[in-house]
């Protein structure tokens, strides 16, 4: 599978958006132009995203909110949403330490 997961453009930080609606958050599972090669990956990534967002630990609220923003910016592409989230969290850790 030689698909490019992210473009440099999708990793560019954007201004914070209002919290996405619950219905919009669940759109990340439905790719408009679904590539069948990505379906197993998308199911696995969707499970990971759901688990993170279902957590209610108060000290992780900011992390969940950032993940929600990535999901809202990448409808139908949960793999790109999670990748963008992980990269932004790694960059944050690099800056902090």
Rosetta blueprint (number, residue, H / E / L):
1 X L
2 X L
3 X L
4 X L
5 X L
6 X L
7 X L
8 X H
9 X H
10 X H
11 X H
12 X L
13 X L
14 X L
15 X L
16 X L
17 X L
18 X L
19 X L
20 X L
21 X L
22 X H
23 X H
24 X H
25 X H
26 X H
27 X H
28 X H
29 X H
30 X L
31 X L
32 X L
33 X L
34 X L
35 X L
36 X H
37 X H
38 X H
39 X H
40 X H
41 X H
42 X H
43 X H
44 X H
45 X H
46 X H
47 X H
48 X H
49 X H
50 X H
51 X H
52 X H
53 X H
54 X H
55 X L
56 X L
57 X L
58 X H
59 X H
60 X H
61 X H
62 X H
63 X H
64 X H
65 X H
66 X H
67 X H
68 X H
69 X H
70 X H
71 X H
72 X H
73 X H
74 X L
75 X L
76 X L
77 X L
78 X H
79 X H
80 X H
81 X H
82 X H
83 X H
84 X H
85 X H
86 X H
87 X H
88 X H
89 X H
90 X H
91 X H
92 X H
93 X H
94 X H
95 X H
96 X H
97 X L
